[in-house]
Amino acid sequence: MPKETAVVGVDIGGTKIACGIVLLSEDSVRVEAIEKVPTEAKCGGEHVLATVIEQVKAAQTRACELGVEPVGVGISSAGVVNPRNGDITFANDLMPGWGGTHLGAEVSAASGLPCRVLNDVHAHALGEARRGGGRGMSSCLVVAVGTGIGGAYVERGTIMLGAHDEAGHIGHVACIAAAGVPCSCGATGHLEPIAAGPGIIEEFIRLGGSDTQADGSPMDGAEIDRLAVDGDSAAKGAEERAGRALGEVLGSMCNMLDPACVILSGSVAQCGPDWSDAMHQAFMGQAMPPVQKTAIVSGDLGGDAPIIGAAENFLHSGYAEISE
């Protein structure tokens, strides 16, 4: 790799599209000239694709202004991605018409640059594993806990994709506390509706907390966390339940995968001691003795993780090929 290599990095989410210039060297990484625009996912897949292409071309212009020449485009996208050809093979109702988009081929044709695409959670994990909290570790389980819960297992810098390119859906594994609780995927008893942000808010209200803040705005996780620190019993109960549920699942996953570390990121992972203490205690309760010492650390890259992971994937493929 030259002293510093430039890649156009794109992160496509259901709410926003972020696009910037990722500058990578052997020992450092930085994201420059990043711009964010609304995804407007409800306008359909063709509209989203047009917006992505527009943003990539704009980033190419910004790269020229920075005096760098991108060698390609690395994309992190919501939906199930075939990383071998850059197609979106499936997307849920949050992004109607996105499934079936030939994202990699279309962006490459429009920009004149080669392109690689990775699922957004996989890209996030790859960024943290190679350039963030997992750097130097032989393997890591990366779990992002926010509005939803996603994850990925990375070993020696390679993501475990699975036979259908969607391994790592840790938010959709069975959870004791979620027995009978419906999940957005159509099943019941999964972790996500209990341990993600909306589940914490629902539990807080169920325990007697208000559904609005003092200023009349809807209750949110940050306010619940503040209330928990102040000793509010409903807030403490909601955070403890979510932390305990996540900890139990993490313990079970570590029994199975035995990662060198677990990296937690996302807004919920920033919660205070009621959440974190419950999570750690539940982890210890489920983890077998050999894996109880597994380090559970915070992610280092924040919101840049998917873009950095996408750029890493472009330069050095982050996945292993699976024979059909």
C-alpha positions in Angstrom: 0.0 0.0 0.0 1.3 3.5 -0.8 2.0 5.8 2.1 -1.6 6.9 2.0 -4.4 5.6 -0.2 -7.7 7.4 -0.9 -11.0 5.6 -1.2 -14.5 7.1 -1.5 -16.4 5.7 1.4 -20.2 5.5 1.5 -22.6 4.4 4.3 -26.2 3.9 3.2 -28.7 3.7 6.0 -32.4 3.9 6.2 -32.3 7.5 7.4 -29.1 9.0 5.9 -26.4 8.5 3.4 -22.9 9.5 4.5 -20.1 9.9 1.9 -16.5 11.0 2.4 -12.9 10.4 1.5 -11.2 7.7 3.6 -7.4 8.1 3.7 -5.6 4.9 4.8 -2.0 4.0 5.5 -0.5 1.0 7.2 -0.7 2.7 10.6 -3.5 5.3 10.4 -6.9 6.1 9.0 -8.9 9.3 8.7 -12.1 10.3 7.1 -12.2 13.7 5.4 -14.8 15.9 3.6 -17.7 13.8 4.7 -21.2 14.9 3.7 -24.5 13.5 4.9 -27.9 13.7 3.1 -31.3 12.1 3.8 -31.8 8.7 2.3 -35.5 9.3 1.5 -35.9 5.5 1.5 -39.6 5.7 1.0 -39.1 7.2 -2.4 -37.9 3.8 -3.6 -34.7 2.0 -4.6 -34.1 3.9 -7.8 -34.3 7.2 -6.0 -31.8 6.0 -3.3 -29.4 4.7 -6.0 -29.5 8.1 -7.8 -28.7 9.9 -4.6 -25.8 7.5 -3.9 -24.4 8.1 -7.3 -24.8 11.9 -6.9 -23.0 11.8 -3.6 -20.1 9.6 -4.9 -19.5 12.1 -7.8 -19.6 15.0 -5.4 -17.0 13.2 -3.2 -14.8 12.7 -6.3 -14.9 16.5 -6.7 -14.0 17.0 -3.0 -11.1 14.6 -3.4 -9.7 16.6 -6.2 -9.9 19.7 -4.0 -8.0 17.8 -1.3 -5.4 16.9 -3.8 -6.0 13.1 -3.7 -7.1 10.6 -6.3 -9.4 7.9 -5.1 -8.6 4.4 -6.2 -12.1 3.2 -5.8 -15.4 3.2 -3.9 -16.2 1.2 -0.8 -19.8 1.0 0.1 -21.5 0.0 3.4 -25.3 -0.6 2.8 -28.4 -1.6 4.7 -29.9 -4.8 3.4 -28.5 -8.2 2.6 -25.5 -7.8 0.3 -23.8 -10.2 -2.1 -20.2 -8.9 -1.6 -19.0 -10.8 -4.6 -20.9 -8.6 -7.1 -22.2 -5.7 -5.0 -25.9 -6.6 -5.4 -28.5 -5.9 -2.8 -30.2 -9.3 -2.5 -32.8 -8.4 0.1 -34.0 -5.4 2.0 -37.0 -5.0 4.4 -39.9 -2.6 4.2 -37.8 0.2 5.7 -36.1 0.5 2.2 -38.8 -0.5 -0.3 -37.4 -1.4 -3.7 -33.8 -1.5 -2.5 -33.6 -5.3 -2.8 -32.5 -6.3 -6.3 -30.4 -3.1 -6.9 -27.2 -3.8 -8.7 -25.5 -1.3 -6.5 -21.8 -2.0 -7.1 -22.1 -2.2 -10.9 -24.3 0.9 -11.1 -21.9 3.0 -9.0 -18.9 1.8 -10.8 -20.4 2.6 -14.2 -21.4 6.1 -13.1 -18.2 7.0 -11.3 -15.6 5.3 -13.5 -14.1 3.7 -10.4 -14.1 0.1 -9.2 -16.5 -0.6 -6.4 -17.0 -3.1 -3.6 -20.1 -3.3 -1.4 -20.6 -4.8 2.1 -23.6 -5.0 4.4 -23.5 -2.0 6.9 -23.2 -4.1 10.0 -20.4 -6.2 8.5 -18.6 -3.1 7.4 -19.0 -1.6 10.8 -17.5 -4.8 12.3 -14.6 -4.9 9.8 -13.8 -1.3 10.6 -13.6 -1.9 14.3 -11.8 -5.2 13.9 -9.0 -3.8 11.7 -8.8 -0.2 12.7 -10.6 0.3 16.0 -11.3 -1.6 19.2 -10.2 -5.0 17.8 -7.0 -3.9 16.2 -4.3 -6.4 17.1 -6.8 -9.0 18.2 -7.0 -12.4 16.6 -10.8 -12.4 16.6 -13.7 -10.3 17.8 -17.4 -10.3 18.1 -18.7 -6.9 17.2 -22.2 -5.9 18.4 -23.9 -2.6 17.7 -26.8 -1.8 20.0 -29.0 1.2 19.1 -32.4 1.4 17.5 -31.8 -2.2 16.5 -29.1 -4.8 17.3 -26.6 -6.1 14.7 -23.4 -8.0 14.9 -20.6 -9.8 13.1 -17.8 -12.2 14.0 -14.4 -11.3 12.5 -11.5 -13.7 12.7 -8.0 -12.6 11.6 -9.5 -9.7 9.7 -12.1 -11.8 7.9 -15.8 -11.5 8.4 -17.9 -14.7 8.8 -20.7 -14.1 6.2 -22.5 -17.4 6.3 -24.1 -19.4 3.4 -26.7 -16.6 2.8 -24.4 -13.6 3.4 -26.3 -12.6 6.6 -24.4 -14.2 9.5 -24.2 -12.1 12.6 -27.9 -11.2 13.3 -27.4 -11.4 17.0 -30.5 -9.3 17.6 -32.5 -12.2 16.3 -31.4 -15.0 18.5 -33.5 -16.4 21.3 -33.6 -14.5 24.6 -35.1 -15.8 27.9 -36.5 -12.4 28.8 -38.2 -12.0 25.4 -40.3 -15.2 25.6 -43.6 -14.4 23.8 -42.5 -10.9 22.8 -43.0 -10.3 19.0 -40.1 -9.2 17.0 -40.0 -7.0 13.9 -38.7 -10.0 11.8 -42.0 -11.8 12.4 -40.7 -14.3 15.0 -41.1 -14.1 18.8 -38.7 -14.3 21.7 -35.7 -12.5 20.1 -33.2 -10.2 21.8 -33.8 -7.0 19.8 -37.2 -6.0 21.0 -36.0 -6.3 24.6 -32.5 -4.9 24.5 -32.5 -2.3 21.7 -33.4 1.3 22.4 -37.1 1.1 21.6 -37.5 -1.8 24.0 -35.9 0.2 26.8 -38.4 3.0 26.2 -41.3 0.6 26.1 -40.2 -1.1 29.4 -39.7 2.3 31.1 -43.3 3.3 30.2 -44.6 -0.1 31.3 -42.9 0.3 34.7 -44.7 3.6 35.2 -42.4 6.1 33.5 -43.7 9.0 31.4 -43.9 8.7 27.6 -42.8 12.3 27.2 -40.0 14.5 28.6 -40.4 17.6 30.6 -40.5 19.7 27.4 -43.2 17.6 25.9 -41.0 15.8 23.4 -41.2 12.0 23.2 -39.2 10.0 25.7 -35.8 8.8 24.5 -33.0 6.6 25.7 -30.7 9.4 26.6 -33.3 10.9 29.0 -34.0 7.4 30.5 -30.3 7.0 31.1 -30.1 10.3 32.9 -33.1 9.4 35.0 -31.5 6.1 35.9 -28.4 7.8 37.1 -30.7 10.0 39.3 -32.2 6.9 40.8 -35.6 6.7 39.0 -36.8 3.2 39.6 -38.6 2.7 36.2 -35.5 3.9 34.3 -33.2 1.7 36.4 -35.5 -1.3 35.9 -35.7 -0.8 32.1 -31.9 -0.5 31.7 -31.2 -3.4 34.0 -33.6 -5.6 32.0 -32.0 -4.7 28.7 -28.5 -5.0 30.0 -29.2 -8.4 31.5 -30.8 -9.7 28.3 -27.8 -8.6 26.2 -25.3 -10.0 28.7 -26.9 -13.4 28.6 -26.8 -13.6 24.8 -23.2 -12.4 24.7 -22.2 -15.1 27.2 -23.9 -17.7 25.1 -22.3 -16.4 21.9 -18.8 -16.4 23.5 -19.3 -20.0 24.6 -19.9 -20.8 20.9 -17.4 -18.5 19.1 -14.7 -17.9 21.8 -13.6 -14.5 20.4 -10.5 -12.7 21.8 -12.8 -9.8 22.6 -16.3 -8.4 22.3 -16.6 -4.9 20.9 -19.8 -3.0 21.9 -20.9 0.1 20.0 -24.1 2.1 19.4 -26.1 4.5 21.6 -27.3 1.9 24.1 -23.8 0.8 24.8 -23.2 4.2 26.2 -25.7 3.7 29.0 -24.7 4.0 32.6 -23.9 1.5 35.4 -27.4 0.1 35.8 -27.2 -1.2 32.2 -23.5 -2.1 32.2 -23.5 -3.8 35.6 -26.5 -5.9 34.7 -24.9 -6.8 31.3 -21.6 -7.9 32.9 -23.3 -9.9 35.6 -25.5 -11.7 33.2 -22.5 -12.4 30.9 -20.6 -14.0 33.8 -23.7 -16.1 34.6 -23.9 -17.6 31.1 -20.2 -17.7 30.0 -18.3 -20.9 30.6 -15.2 -20.5 32.9 -12.7 -20.5 30.0 -14.3 -17.5 28.3 -15.4 -15.5 31.4 -12.2 -13.4 31.0 -13.1 -12.3 27.5 -12.6 -8.6 27.2 -15.7 -6.6 26.6 -14.6 -3.2 25.2 -16.1 -0.1 23.5 -15.7 0.6 19.9 -13.2 3.3 18.9 -14.5 4.6 15.6 -18.0 5.8 16.4 -20.1 6.7 13.4 -17.1 6.4 11.0 -16.8 2.6 11.5 -19.0 1.6 8.5 -17.3 3.9 6.1 -13.8 2.9 7.3 -14.8 -0.8 7.1 -16.2 -0.3 3.6 -12.9 1.3 2.5 -10.9 -1.5 4.1 -13.1 -4.0 2.3 -12.4 -2.3 -1.0 -8.6 -2.4 -0.5 -8.4 -5.8 1.1 -11.5 -8.0 0.8 -13.1 -8.5 4.3 -14.9 -11.7 3.6 -14.0 -15.3 2.8 -15.4 -17.0 -0.3 -17.8 -19.9 0.3 -18.2 -22.7 -2.2 -21.8 -23.2 -3.3 
